[in-house]
Amino acid sequence: MCYVTLENENGKEFFAGATFEICEQEDAFLNQKVSLTYDLVNINDCESIEPCGKTRRENIITQMRIIN
C-alpha cells in the first residue's frame, strides 16, 4: 500500500491509501478529475518490508479513472 494526496472540488486536500499500481501512475492522474473505487483488502502489517505473517484489513483505492 502507498498513499496518495487527493483534492476535492472545494480545494480541500486529504490522504488515502492506494495500490502501488496507482501510485506508480501518479503523473497520469496529476491535476485530473478522477473517479475512485475503494475495496477492503488485506495489507501487510509489518514494521519492515520483510513478510512477517501479520495482515490487517483496510479500505484502499484499487482503481482510479480519469473523468471529463
N, CA, C and O atoms as a CHARMM CRD file, in Angstrom:
* protein
*
  272
    1    1 MET  N      0.83400  -1.16900   0.00000 PROA 1      0.00000
    2    1 MET  CA     0.00000   0.00000   0.00000 PROA 1      0.00000
    3    1 MET  C      0.88800   1.24400   0.00000 PROA 1      0.00000
    4    1 MET  O      1.94500   1.27900   0.63000 PROA 1      0.00000
    5    2 CYS  N      0.42800   2.25000  -0.71900 PROA 2      0.00000
    6    2 CYS  CA     1.08800   3.54800  -0.73800 PROA 2      0.00000
    7    2 CYS  C      0.02300   4.59500  -0.43100 PROA 2      0.00000
    8    2 CYS  O     -1.14700   4.26000  -0.24400 PROA 2      0.00000
    9    3 TYR  N      0.42200   5.84500  -0.37800 PROA 3      0.00000
   10    3 TYR  CA    -0.53100   6.90800  -0.06300 PROA 3      0.00000
   11    3 TYR  C     -0.56800   7.93100  -1.18500 PROA 3      0.00000
   12    3 TYR  O      0.46200   8.26400  -1.77000 PROA 3      0.00000
   13    4 VAL  N     -1.77100   8.43000  -1.48100 PROA 4      0.00000
   14    4 VAL  CA    -1.95600   9.46300  -2.48600 PROA 4      0.00000
   15    4 VAL  C     -2.56600  10.68900  -1.81800 PROA 4      0.00000
   16    4 VAL  O     -3.28900  10.58300  -0.82700 PROA 4      0.00000
   17    5 THR  N     -2.26000  11.85100  -2.37900 PROA 5      0.00000
   18    5 THR  CA    -2.86800  13.10100  -1.93000 PROA 5      0.00000
   19    5 THR  C     -3.94200  13.46200  -2.94400 PROA 5      0.00000
   20    5 THR  O     -3.67700  13.56200  -4.14200 PROA 5      0.00000
   21    6 LEU  N     -5.15300  13.65600  -2.44600 PROA 6      0.00000
   22    6 LEU  CA    -6.28500  13.98700  -3.30300 PROA 6      0.00000
   23    6 LEU  C     -6.80400  15.36500  -2.92400 PROA 6      0.00000
   24    6 LEU  O     -6.64800  15.80600  -1.78600 PROA 6      0.00000
   25    7 GLU  N     -7.42100  16.03700  -3.88200 PROA 7      0.00000
   26    7 GLU  CA    -8.02100  17.33500  -3.61900 PROA 7      0.00000
   27    7 GLU  C     -9.45500  17.29900  -4.12700 PROA 7      0.00000
   28    7 GLU  O     -9.70400  16.93400  -5.27600 PROA 7      0.00000
   29    8 ASN  N    -10.40500  17.68000  -3.26200 PROA 8      0.00000
   30    8 ASN  CA   -11.80300  17.68100  -3.68900 PROA 8      0.00000
   31    8 ASN  C    -12.11700  18.95100  -4.47200 PROA 8      0.00000
   32    8 ASN  O    -11.24800  19.80600  -4.64100 PROA 8      0.00000
   33    9 GLU  N    -13.34100  19.07900  -4.94500 PROA 9      0.00000
   34    9 GLU  CA   -13.71800  20.21400  -5.78500 PROA 9      0.00000
   35    9 GLU  C    -13.68700  21.53900  -5.04300 PROA 9      0.00000
   36    9 GLU  O    -13.68700  22.59900  -5.67000 PROA 9      0.00000
   37   10 ASN  N    -13.66000  21.49400  -3.71200 PROA 10     0.00000
   38   10 ASN  CA   -13.57400  22.70900  -2.90200 PROA 10     0.00000
   39   10 ASN  C    -12.12900  23.08100  -2.57100 PROA 10     0.00000
   40   10 ASN  O    -11.88900  24.05300  -1.85300 PROA 10     0.00000
   41   11 GLY  N    -11.16700  22.31600  -3.08700 PROA 11     0.00000
   42   11 GLY  CA    -9.75700  22.60100  -2.84700 PROA 11     0.00000
   43   11 GLY  C     -9.20700  22.01500  -1.56900 PROA 11     0.00000
   44   11 GLY  O     -8.06300  22.29700  -1.21200 PROA 11     0.00000
   45   12 LYS  N     -9.99300  21.19800  -0.85800 PROA 12     0.00000
   46   12 LYS  CA    -9.52400  20.58300   0.38800 PROA 12     0.00000
   47   12 LYS  C     -8.72300  19.32400   0.06300 PROA 12     0.00000
   48   12 LYS  O     -9.18700  18.45900  -0.68000 PROA 12     0.00000
   49   13 GLU  N     -7.51800  19.22800   0.62300 PROA 13     0.00000
   50   13 GLU  CA    -6.66300  18.06600   0.40800 PROA 13     0.00000
   51   13 GLU  C     -6.91000  17.00700   1.46900 PROA 13     0.00000
   52   13 GLU  O     -7.19200  17.32100   2.62600 PROA 13     0.00000
   53   14 PHE  N     -6.80000  15.74200   1.05900 PROA 14     0.00000
   54   14 PHE  CA    -6.83000  14.64000   2.00600 PROA 14     0.00000
   55   14 PHE  C     -5.97200  13.51200   1.46900 PROA 14     0.00000
   56   14 PHE  O     -5.64400  13.47700   0.28300 PROA 14     0.00000
   57   15 PHE  N     -5.61400  12.60100   2.33600 PROA 15     0.00000
   58   15 PHE  CA    -4.72700  11.49200   2.00200 PROA 15     0.00000
   59   15 PHE  C     -5.51300  10.19100   2.05300 PROA 15     0.00000
   60   15 PHE  O     -6.41100  10.02900   2.88000 PROA 15     0.00000
   61   16 ALA  N     -5.16900   9.26400   1.16300 PROA 16     0.00000
   62   16 ALA  CA    -5.83800   7.96700   1.13700 PROA 16     0.00000
   63   16 ALA  C     -4.82600   6.89900   0.75200 PROA 16     0.00000
   64   16 ALA  O     -3.86700   7.16400   0.02700 PROA 16     0.00000
   65   17 GLY  N     -5.05100   5.69600   1.24400 PROA 17     0.00000
   66   17 GLY  CA    -4.23600   4.55900   0.85100 PROA 17     0.00000
   67   17 GLY  C     -4.64000   4.09400  -0.53900 PROA 17     0.00000
   68   17 GLY  O     -5.80800   4.19300  -0.91500 PROA 17     0.00000
   69   18 ALA  N     -3.68000   3.59000  -1.30100 PROA 18     0.00000
   70   18 ALA  CA    -3.94400   3.11000  -2.66200 PROA 18     0.00000
   71   18 ALA  C     -3.00800   1.95500  -2.98300 PROA 18     0.00000
   72   18 ALA  O     -2.04800   1.69100  -2.25800 PROA 18     0.00000
   73   19 THR  N     -3.30300   1.27700  -4.07600 PROA 19     0.00000
   74   19 THR  CA    -2.41600   0.20100  -4.52700 PROA 19     0.00000
   75   19 THR  C     -1.14200   0.81400  -5.11100 PROA 19     0.00000
   76   19 THR  O     -1.14500   1.97300  -5.52700 PROA 19     0.00000
   77   20 PHE  N     -0.06900   0.04900  -5.14300 PROA 20     0.00000
   78   20 PHE  CA     1.19100   0.51800  -5.70400 PROA 20     0.00000
   79   20 PHE  C      1.03300   0.84900  -7.18400 PROA 20     0.00000
   80   20 PHE  O      1.69100   1.76400  -7.67800 PROA 20     0.00000
   81   21 GLU  N      0.17500   0.12400  -7.90100 PROA 21     0.00000
   82   21 GLU  CA    -0.03600   0.37700  -9.32700 PROA 21     0.00000
   83   21 GLU  C     -0.56300   1.78900  -9.56700 PROA 21     0.00000
   84   21 GLU  O     -0.17900   2.43900 -10.53900 PROA 21     0.00000
   85   22 ILE  N     -1.43500   2.26100  -8.68800 PROA 22     0.00000
   86   22 ILE  CA    -1.96300   3.62300  -8.81400 PROA 22     0.00000
   87   22 ILE  C     -0.86600   4.64000  -8.52600 PROA 22     0.00000
   88   22 ILE  O     -0.72400   5.61700  -9.26100 PROA 22     0.00000
   89   23 CYS  N     -0.09200   4.42600  -7.47300 PROA 23     0.00000
   90   23 CYS  CA     0.97700   5.37000  -7.13400 PROA 23     0.00000
   91   23 CYS  C      2.04200   5.43900  -8.22700 PROA 23     0.00000
   92   23 CYS  O      2.64100   6.49400  -8.43700 PROA 23     0.00000
   93   24 GLU  N      2.28100   4.34500  -8.91400 PROA 24     0.00000
   94   24 GLU  CA     3.26600   4.33500  -9.99100 PROA 24     0.00000
   95   24 GLU  C      2.81900   5.17300 -11.18500 PROA 24     0.00000
   96   24 GLU  O      3.64800   5.56500 -12.00500 PROA 24     0.00000
   97   25 GLN  N      1.51600   5.45500 -11.29400 PROA 25     0.00000
   98   25 GLN  CA     0.98200   6.22400 -12.41800 PROA 25     0.00000
   99   25 GLN  C      0.63300   7.65600 -12.02200 PROA 25     0.00000
  100   25 GLN  O     -0.20800   8.28100 -12.66800 PROA 25     0.00000
  101   26 GLU  N      1.25200   8.18000 -10.99000 PROA 26     0.00000
  102   26 GLU  CA     0.86500   9.48200 -10.45200 PROA 26     0.00000
  103   26 GLU  C      0.86800  10.59100 -11.50000 PROA 26     0.00000
  104   26 GLU  O      0.00200  11.46500 -11.45900 PROA 26     0.00000
  105   27 ASP  N      1.81000  10.58300 -12.43200 PROA 27     0.00000
  106   27 ASP  CA     1.85600  11.63400 -13.44800 PROA 27     0.00000
  107   27 ASP  C      0.62300  11.62700 -14.33700 PROA 27     0.00000
  108   27 ASP  O      0.18700  12.68300 -14.79400 PROA 27     0.00000
  109   28 ALA  N      0.05800  10.45800 -14.58900 PROA 28     0.00000
  110   28 ALA  CA    -1.13600  10.35700 -15.43500 PROA 28     0.00000
  111   28 ALA  C     -2.35700  10.97000 -14.75700 PROA 28     0.00000
  112   28 ALA  O     -3.25100  11.46900 -15.44000 PROA 28     0.00000
  113   29 PHE  N     -2.41000  10.94100 -13.42600 PROA 29     0.00000
  114   29 PHE  CA    -3.57300  11.41800 -12.68200 PROA 29     0.00000
  115   29 PHE  C     -3.42200  12.84500 -12.14100 PROA 29     0.00000
  116   29 PHE  O     -4.39400  13.43800 -11.67200 PROA 29     0.00000
  117   30 LEU  N     -2.22100  13.38700 -12.20600 PROA 30     0.00000
  118   30 LEU  CA    -1.94300  14.70700 -11.64400 PROA 30     0.00000
  119   30 LEU  C     -2.81200  15.77900 -12.30800 PROA 30     0.00000
  120   30 LEU  O     -2.85400  15.88700 -13.53400 PROA 30     0.00000
  121   31 ASN  N     -3.50100  16.56400 -11.48400 PROA 31     0.00000
  122   31 ASN  CA    -4.37300  17.65400 -11.93300 PROA 31     0.00000
  123   31 ASN  C     -5.53100  17.18600 -12.81200 PROA 31     0.00000
  124   31 ASN  O     -6.01300  17.94200 -13.65600 PROA 31     0.00000
  125   32 GLN  N     -5.97900  15.94800 -12.61900 PROA 32     0.00000
  126   32 GLN  CA    -7.10400  15.39400 -13.36500 PROA 32     0.00000
  127   32 GLN  C     -8.28200  15.17100 -12.42400 PROA 32     0.00000
  128   32 GLN  O     -8.09800  14.95500 -11.22600 PROA 32     0.00000
  129   33 LYS  N     -9.48000  15.22400 -12.96800 PROA 33     0.00000
  130   33 LYS  CA   -10.66900  14.84800 -12.21700 PROA 33     0.00000
  131   33 LYS  C    -10.81700  13.33700 -12.36800 PROA 33     0.00000
  132   33 LYS  O    -10.79500  12.81600 -13.48400 PROA 33     0.00000
  133   34 VAL  N    -10.97000  12.62700 -11.23600 PROA 34     0.00000
  134   34 VAL  CA   -10.96200  11.16700 -11.28600 PROA 34     0.00000
  135   34 VAL  C    -12.15100  10.55700 -10.54200 PROA 34     0.00000
  136   34 VAL  O    -12.75700  11.17500  -9.66600 PROA 34     0.00000
  137   35 SER  N    -12.44700   9.35000 -10.92200 PROA 35     0.00000
  138   35 SER  CA   -13.42200   8.51600 -10.22500 PROA 35     0.00000
  139   35 SER  C    -12.62100   7.46200  -9.47300 PROA 35     0.00000
  140   35 SER  O    -11.70100   6.86400 -10.03100 PROA 35     0.00000
  141   36 LEU  N    -12.96900   7.23000  -8.20500 PROA 36     0.00000
  142   36 LEU  CA   -12.21500   6.29700  -7.36900 PROA 36     0.00000
  143   36 LEU  C    -13.04600   5.07600  -7.01900 PROA 36     0.00000
  144   36 LEU  O    -14.25400   5.17500  -6.80100 PROA 36     0.00000
  145   37 THR  N    -12.39300   3.92400  -6.96800 PROA 37     0.00000
  146   37 THR  CA   -13.01200   2.69400  -6.48600 PROA 37     0.00000
  147   37 THR  C    -12.21100   2.22900  -5.28200 PROA 37     0.00000
  148   37 THR  O    -10.99400   2.05300  -5.35600 PROA 37     0.00000
  149   38 TYR  N    -12.91300   2.03200  -4.17200 PROA 38     0.00000
  150   38 TYR  CA   -12.29100   1.54600  -2.93900 PROA 38     0.00000
  151   38 TYR  C    -12.68900   0.09200  -2.71600 PROA 38     0.00000
  152   38 TYR  O    -13.82000  -0.29700  -3.00700 PROA 38     0.00000
  153   39 ASP  N    -11.76500  -0.70700  -2.20400 PROA 39     0.00000
  154   39 ASP  CA   -12.05500  -2.08700  -1.82700 PROA 39     0.00000
  155   39 ASP  C    -11.37800  -2.39800  -0.50100 PROA 39     0.00000
  156   39 ASP  O    -10.33800  -1.82900  -0.17100 PROA 39     0.00000
  157   40 LEU  N    -11.97800  -3.30200   0.25000 PROA 40     0.00000
  158   40 LEU  CA   -11.40400  -3.76900   1.50300 PROA 40     0.00000
  159   40 LEU  C    -10.41900  -4.88900   1.17400 PROA 40     0.00000
  160   40 LEU  O    -10.81100  -5.93200   0.65300 PROA 40     0.00000
  161   41 VAL  N     -9.14500  -4.67100   1.47900 PROA 41     0.00000
  162   41 VAL  CA    -8.10000  -5.63700   1.13000 PROA 41     0.00000
  163   41 VAL  C     -7.22600  -5.94400   2.33900 PROA 41     0.00000
  164   41 VAL  O     -7.22000  -5.19700   3.31800 PROA 41     0.00000
  165   42 ASN  N     -6.49300  -7.04600   2.26400 PROA 42     0.00000
  166   42 ASN  CA    -5.51600  -7.39200   3.29100 PROA 42     0.00000
  167   42 ASN  C     -4.22000  -6.64600   3.00500 PROA 42     0.00000
  168   42 ASN  O     -3.68900  -6.70400   1.89600 PROA 42     0.00000
  169   43 ILE  N     -3.71600  -5.94600   4.01400 PROA 43     0.00000
  170   43 ILE  CA    -2.47700  -5.17900   3.91200 PROA 43     0.00000
  171   43 ILE  C     -1.45000  -5.80700   4.84200 PROA 43     0.00000
  172   43 ILE  O     -1.77000  -6.17100   5.97300 PROA 43     0.00000
  173   44 ASN  N     -0.21300  -5.93300   4.36300 PROA 44     0.00000
  174   44 ASN  CA     0.88100  -6.43200   5.18600 PROA 44     0.00000
  175   44 ASN  C      1.06500  -5.48900   6.37400 PROA 44     0.00000
  176   44 ASN  O      1.19200  -4.28000   6.18000 PROA 44     0.00000
  177   45 ASP  N      1.08000  -6.01200   7.58600 PROA 45     0.00000
  178   45 ASP  CA     1.14600  -5.18900   8.79500 PROA 45     0.00000
  179   45 ASP  C      2.44600  -5.44500   9.54800 PROA 45     0.00000
  180   45 ASP  O      2.43200  -5.82100  10.72000 PROA 45     0.00000
  181   46 CYS  N      3.56600  -5.23800   8.86800 PROA 46     0.00000
  182   46 CYS  CA     4.87700  -5.49500   9.45900 PROA 46     0.00000
  183   46 CYS  C      5.63400  -4.19100   9.63600 PROA 46     0.00000
  184   46 CYS  O      5.38000  -3.21900   8.92500 PROA 46     0.00000
  185   47 GLU  N      6.55500  -4.16800  10.57200 PROA 47     0.00000
  186   47 GLU  CA     7.37600  -2.98900  10.81200 PROA 47     0.00000
  187   47 GLU  C      8.37900  -2.77000   9.68400 PROA 47     0.00000
  188   47 GLU  O      8.77500  -1.63400   9.42400 PROA 47     0.00000
  189   48 SER  N      8.79100  -3.83500   9.01500 PROA 48     0.00000
  190   48 SER  CA     9.77600  -3.71700   7.93600 PROA 48     0.00000
  191   48 SER  C      9.12500  -4.16600   6.62700 PROA 48     0.00000
  192   48 SER  O      7.95300  -4.54200   6.60600 PROA 48     0.00000
  193   49 ILE  N      9.88700  -4.12400   5.54600 PROA 49     0.00000
  194   49 ILE  CA     9.36300  -4.58500   4.25800 PROA 49     0.00000
  195   49 ILE  C      9.36500  -6.10500   4.15300 PROA 49     0.00000
  196   49 ILE  O      8.78600  -6.66100   3.21900 PROA 49     0.00000
  197   50 GLU  N     10.00300  -6.77800   5.09200 PROA 50     0.00000
  198   50 GLU  CA    10.04400  -8.23600   5.10600 PROA 50     0.00000
  199   50 GLU  C      8.69800  -8.79900   5.55500 PROA 50     0.00000
  200   50 GLU  O      8.06900  -8.24300   6.45600 PROA 50     0.00000
  201   51 PRO  N      8.24600  -9.89700   4.93600 PROA 51     0.00000
  202   51 PRO  CA     6.98300 -10.51300   5.37300 PROA 51     0.00000
  203   51 PRO  C      7.07900 -11.00100   6.81500 PROA 51     0.00000
  204   51 PRO  O      8.08900 -11.58000   7.21400 PROA 51     0.00000
  205   52 CYS  N      6.01900 -10.76500   7.59500 PROA 52     0.00000
  206   52 CYS  CA     6.03900 -11.20400   8.98800 PROA 52     0.00000
  207   52 CYS  C      4.82000 -12.07200   9.30700 PROA 52     0.00000
  208   52 CYS  O      4.69600 -12.58200  10.42000 PROA 52     0.00000
  209   53 GLY  N      3.92400 -12.24100   8.33900 PROA 53     0.00000
  210   53 GLY  CA     2.75300 -13.07800   8.56900 PROA 53     0.00000
  211   53 GLY  C      1.57400 -12.34800   9.17100 PROA 53     0.00000
  212   53 GLY  O      0.52800 -12.95800   9.39100 PROA 53     0.00000
  213   54 LYS  N      1.71100 -11.04000   9.45100 PROA 54     0.00000
  214   54 LYS  CA     0.60400 -10.27900  10.02700 PROA 54     0.00000
  215   54 LYS  C     -0.02500  -9.40500   8.93700 PROA 54     0.00000
  216   54 LYS  O      0.67500  -8.78700   8.13400 PROA 54     0.00000
  217   55 THR  N     -1.34200  -9.36800   8.92800 PROA 55     0.00000
  218   55 THR  CA    -2.05000  -8.50300   7.98900 PROA 55     0.00000
  219   55 THR  C     -3.16200  -7.76800   8.72100 PROA 55     0.00000
  220   55 THR  O     -3.55800  -8.13900   9.82600 PROA 55     0.00000
  221   56 ARG  N     -3.65200  -6.72100   8.08000 PROA 56     0.00000
  222   56 ARG  CA    -4.81800  -6.00200   8.58800 PROA 56     0.00000
  223   56 ARG  C     -5.71100  -5.70400   7.39100 PROA 56     0.00000
  224   56 ARG  O     -5.23000  -5.62300   6.26100 PROA 56     0.00000
  225   57 ARG  N     -7.00100  -5.54100   7.63200 PROA 57     0.00000
  226   57 ARG  CA    -7.95600  -5.21500   6.57800 PROA 57     0.00000
  227   57 ARG  C     -8.08100  -3.70100   6.49900 PROA 57     0.00000
  228   57 ARG  O     -8.26700  -3.03100   7.51500 PROA 57     0.00000
  229   58 GLU  N     -7.97700  -3.16600   5.28700 PROA 58     0.00000
  230   58 GLU  CA    -8.07700  -1.72000   5.12900 PROA 58     0.00000
  231   58 GLU  C     -8.76400  -1.39200   3.81600 PROA 58     0.00000
  232   58 GLU  O     -8.57700  -2.08300   2.81400 PROA 58     0.00000
  233   59 ASN  N     -9.55200  -0.34200   3.82900 PROA 59     0.00000
  234   59 ASN  CA   -10.25000   0.14300   2.65000 PROA 59     0.00000
  235   59 ASN  C     -9.29500   1.07200   1.89400 PROA 59     0.00000
  236   59 ASN  O     -8.96000   2.14500   2.39500 PROA 59     0.00000
  237   60 ILE  N     -8.84800   0.67000   0.68500 PROA 60     0.00000
  238   60 ILE  CA    -7.91100   1.48600  -0.08200 PROA 60     0.00000
  239   60 ILE  C     -8.43300   1.67100  -1.50200 PROA 60     0.00000
  240   60 ILE  O     -9.33300   0.95700  -1.94500 PROA 60     0.00000
  241   61 ILE  N     -7.85500   2.63900  -2.20800 PROA 61     0.00000
  242   61 ILE  CA    -8.21200   2.87400  -3.60500 PROA 61     0.00000
  243   61 ILE  C     -7.58400   1.78100  -4.44900 PROA 61     0.00000
  244   61 ILE  O     -6.36900   1.58800  -4.42500 PROA 61     0.00000
  245   62 THR  N     -8.42200   1.06100  -5.20000 PROA 62     0.00000
  246   62 THR  CA    -7.93500  -0.02100  -6.04700 PROA 62     0.00000
  247   62 THR  C     -8.04200   0.32100  -7.53700 PROA 62     0.00000
  248   62 THR  O     -7.40800  -0.32000  -8.37500 PROA 62     0.00000
  249   63 GLN  N     -8.85100   1.33500  -7.85600 PROA 63     0.00000
  250   63 GLN  CA    -8.96700   1.80100  -9.23700 PROA 63     0.00000
  251   63 GLN  C     -9.13200   3.30100  -9.25200 PROA 63     0.00000
  252   63 GLN  O     -9.83500   3.86600  -8.41400 PROA 63     0.00000
  253   64 MET  N     -8.48100   3.95100 -10.21000 PROA 64     0.00000
  254   64 MET  CA    -8.62100   5.38900 -10.39400 PROA 64     0.00000
  255   64 MET  C     -8.80100   5.61200 -11.89400 PROA 64     0.00000
  256   64 MET  O     -7.98200   5.18200 -12.70600 PROA 64     0.00000
  257   65 ARG  N     -9.88700   6.29300 -12.23900 PROA 65     0.00000
  258   65 ARG  CA   -10.21200   6.50500 -13.63900 PROA 65     0.00000
  259   65 ARG  C    -10.41900   7.98300 -13.88400 PROA 65     0.00000
  260   65 ARG  O    -11.14600   8.64700 -13.14600 PROA 65     0.00000
  261   66 ILE  N     -9.77100   8.50400 -14.93500 PROA 66     0.00000
  262   66 ILE  CA    -9.92800   9.92100 -15.29200 PROA 66     0.00000
  263   66 ILE  C    -11.30700  10.12300 -15.90900 PROA 66     0.00000
  264   66 ILE  O    -11.73400   9.36000 -16.77600 PROA 66     0.00000
  265   67 ILE  N    -12.00300  11.17600 -15.44200 PROA 67     0.00000
  266   67 ILE  CA   -13.31200  11.51600 -15.99200 PROA 67     0.00000
  267   67 ILE  C    -13.25800  12.94000 -16.54200 PROA 67     0.00000
  268   67 ILE  O    -12.39300  13.72700 -16.15900 PROA 67     0.00000
  269   68 ASN  N    -14.16800  13.25700 -17.42300 PROA 68     0.00000
  270   68 ASN  CA   -14.21200  14.60400 -18.02000 PROA 68     0.00000
  271   68 ASN  C    -15.19200  15.47400 -17.30100 PROA 68     0.00000
  272   68 ASN  O    -15.36400  16.63900 -17.66100 PROA 68     0.00000
